[in-house]
């Protein structure tokens, strides 16, 4: 960047910055508005007066959400589901991808094909439901985790990454007498942090945002994840006669939209926090995994 | 990705699971007849229902809609247990495709609440749910009293009752609202006909009684941009001899006809077109949803608008921007003969089915019967007088914070009928002073003019399934064009022709087929 830029370069950089800033604003402004509405006085929200900054600052909407037992129950379920699902997903992806990355594996091509086949065609929701029912997994957290825990897409990314690692490292380890498992866990995995971080993020975002599986397989309110909870909050706001349960005085200063927004903000917070930590790996992992396939 | 899957899969689910339900039904047929106690003396009308006061002692697994509360610890669940002896095992999430799968996999639910009558007919035909007529004859004297034959027909298939109905309260919640303070300032009376309304809106535009600036005044705002809105303004459209809007079906001379086949439709659209042409209509009307309209009302720019009595937030917002502002509902506009009509909330709201796999159909019916028993009903709905609610001048009011524990009670109701429920519902409608004022205002002015759209009682006809959605989308676009643009309005007859070709005629025919059978 310290090199002298030609005129053309400078124009190019300027254009890049403009496009990026505009795109960034397009993404950031609605979020800013969402937060402002969640923090503003009810009458102003009703009158549509809130744009980018909160007015008549109040935290009643957040107080309401935080006092809600169902919110925390859903939040806990989502956290457990996400952690458990992502770790398990990661483990399965690695365990499957590692052998598949070895050229010497017998019938490797066919096994990979079998995996890819499930990416293109699935049994459909009815057999899946019946299966989960027969396995007695309905109304357990596993009904949400198992259908998504094997991701062929993620598996292929990890496999490609492993294939790109120099074979000499493995040979050296073998000469030193390391077992296959030891090679995988002490040598290959530490080298694979970028791809591990990447697919961990894929899994985490997937599980965190899961709505469909929970909606289909769960009927126990205590196992409802956050996304299903969010939907009930939005419905609740549209039904004034069964309105939010608040004492009369605080109810009057909070627009239902503020409560929806506060809930949305709190539920996207964990993913928003996770992103920056994993992002640097994320970018590298994507490129490495995909280009050398 | 996940969400995308849902849509594609939905229709497959329906088809596949019904096939399965069919198979399941055959094999569990016997279970149904064992679950149905033999009714020895139903013909004589002798009822062996338990006397009110004696409690059931049973546990029923209930699936209803997803909501934001913990049903297990809810007050209503405990009340049902204490008063009726029924231990409800509550579960949530009754989306159609999920219910399909639950029924087809024969799970142990005893009651499922739902509201799609198409599915009811399919389930009945596939024997996925249990017939209830015999049980109701035997155990349901209160149920039998609560509903008319017509009402039972709405949850019956081929003359057999397959569900316990919940009918909505009967009231008016939506109407036209006007700035009373603007009228007073101009010395104008409340408009009573479409023409008087037009004159009033014109005066609002020209004289700006609110002092918001002549360019800012929005004489009339309504939510034409709401998805699938078909220029429906109940309380105004009826004054043109229509239903809630130009495409609604109405009863005329013993037949069901589309509003489009009456002269009123074009007159009504021309009326809205005139409002638009003379800048009396909100320029954003075509894209406005209800919330947007309420924002503008709340900001104080709007003279008259469609509004619901639940929009108390808009009243408070308006009072804040202008403490002297006053909103009042207009009585339904009069037609040339002086008749007034406005559509109400009545009708079938939801219903409870008993899956084939349940062994407790008789308990479900007894539970629903006990629920409607006058000795239990008010307490189950509103709790204790002067503790959770109070009655003043015959009107029901909630007492806070005690009433809060009843907030989600409706989730549990196994059955409901409108005559008993409507006055009690007032306690919910009066949760806030502003909401109470709106509710009382509109119902005082409009309650005696309520009608239920005629096809609301009809079964879901095939043409509705085949063309309904497509027809609404088409009509929505075309009607809005006609409202905004003279050259489109001139092609009104073409629109009617196309509307009929696209399924409107089939709908009319099938509704008439049904209508003739009701006589």
HADDOCK unambig.tbl for C-alpha pairs under 7 A between the chains (distance, minus, plus):
assign (segid A and resid 43 and name CA) (segid B and resid 313 and name CA) 6.73 0.50 0.50
assign (segid A and resid 43 and name CA) (segid B and resid 316 and name CA) 6.31 0.50 0.50
assign (segid A and resid 43 and name CA) (segid B and resid 317 and name CA) 4.29 0.50 0.50
assign (segid A and resid 44 and name CA) (segid B and resid 317 and name CA) 6.59 0.50 0.50
assign (segid A and resid 46 and name CA) (segid B and resid 295 and name CA) 5.60 0.50 0.50
assign (segid A and resid 46 and name CA) (segid B and resid 298 and name CA) 6.61 0.50 0.50
assign (segid A and resid 46 and name CA) (segid B and resid 313 and name CA) 6.17 0.50 0.50
assign (segid A and resid 46 and name CA) (segid B and resid 314 and name CA) 5.95 0.50 0.50
assign (segid A and resid 46 and name CA) (segid B and resid 317 and name CA) 6.23 0.50 0.50
assign (segid A and resid 47 and name CA) (segid B and resid 295 and name CA) 4.18 0.50 0.50
assign (segid A and resid 47 and name CA) (segid B and resid 296 and name CA) 6.49 0.50 0.50
assign (segid A and resid 47 and name CA) (segid B and resid 298 and name CA) 4.84 0.50 0.50
assign (segid A and resid 47 and name CA) (segid B and resid 299 and name CA) 5.14 0.50 0.50
assign (segid A and resid 47 and name CA) (segid B and resid 314 and name CA) 6.92 0.50 0.50
assign (segid A and resid 47 and name CA) (segid B and resid 317 and name CA) 5.96 0.50 0.50
assign (segid A and resid 48 and name CA) (segid B and resid 295 and name CA) 5.23 0.50 0.50
assign (segid A and resid 70 and name CA) (segid B and resid 68 and name CA) 6.72 0.50 0.50
assign (segid A and resid 70 and name CA) (segid B and resid 69 and name CA) 6.19 0.50 0.50
assign (segid A and resid 70 and name CA) (segid B and resid 70 and name CA) 6.91 0.50 0.50
assign (segid A and resid 125 and name CA) (segid B and resid 9 and name CA) 6.99 0.50 0.50
assign (segid A and resid 125 and name CA) (segid B and resid 13 and name CA) 6.81 0.50 0.50
assign (segid A and resid 126 and name CA) (segid B and resid 13 and name CA) 6.13 0.50 0.50
assign (segid A and resid 126 and name CA) (segid B and resid 17 and name CA) 6.82 0.50 0.50
assign (segid A and resid 130 and name CA) (segid B and resid 105 and name CA) 6.62 0.50 0.50
assign (segid A and resid 212 and name CA) (segid B and resid 2 and name CA) 6.67 0.50 0.50
assign (segid A and resid 212 and name CA) (segid B and resid 3 and name CA) 6.78 0.50 0.50
assign (segid A and resid 215 and name CA) (segid B and resid 93 and name CA) 6.76 0.50 0.50
assign (segid A and resid 216 and name CA) (segid B and resid 98 and name CA) 5.78 0.50 0.50
assign (segid A and resid 219 and name CA) (segid B and resid 91 and name CA) 4.91 0.50 0.50
assign (segid A and resid 219 and name CA) (segid B and resid 92 and name CA) 4.67 0.50 0.50
assign (segid A and resid 219 and name CA) (segid B and resid 93 and name CA) 5.86 0.50 0.50
assign (segid A and resid 220 and name CA) (segid B and resid 91 and name CA) 5.34 0.50 0.50
assign (segid A and resid 220 and name CA) (segid B and resid 92 and name CA) 6.32 0.50 0.50
assign (segid A and resid 221 and name CA) (segid B and resid 70 and name CA) 6.60 0.50 0.50
assign (segid A and resid 221 and name CA) (segid B and resid 91 and name CA) 6.72 0.50 0.50
assign (segid A and resid 221 and name CA) (segid B and resid 92 and name CA) 6.39 0.50 0.50
assign (segid A and resid 229 and name CA) (segid B and resid 68 and name CA) 6.67 0.50 0.50
assign (segid A and resid 232 and name CA) (segid B and resid 66 and name CA) 6.39 0.50 0.50
assign (segid A and resid 232 and name CA) (segid B and resid 67 and name CA) 5.14 0.50 0.50
assign (segid A and resid 232 and name CA) (segid B and resid 68 and name CA) 5.43 0.50 0.50
assign (segid A and resid 233 and name CA) (segid B and resid 68 and name CA) 6.36 0.50 0.50
assign (segid A and resid 240 and name CA) (segid B and resid 310 and name CA) 6.03 0.50 0.50
assign (segid A and resid 241 and name CA) (segid B and resid 428 and name CA) 5.55 0.50 0.50
assign (segid A and resid 241 and name CA) (segid B and resid 429 and name CA) 6.04 0.50 0.50
assign (segid A and resid 242 and name CA) (segid B and resid 407 and name CA) 5.83 0.50 0.50
assign (segid A and resid 242 and name CA) (segid B and resid 408 and name CA) 6.49 0.50 0.50
assign (segid A and resid 245 and name CA) (segid B and resid 404 and name CA) 6.39 0.50 0.50
assign (segid A and resid 247 and name CA) (segid B and resid 401 and name CA) 6.41 0.50 0.50
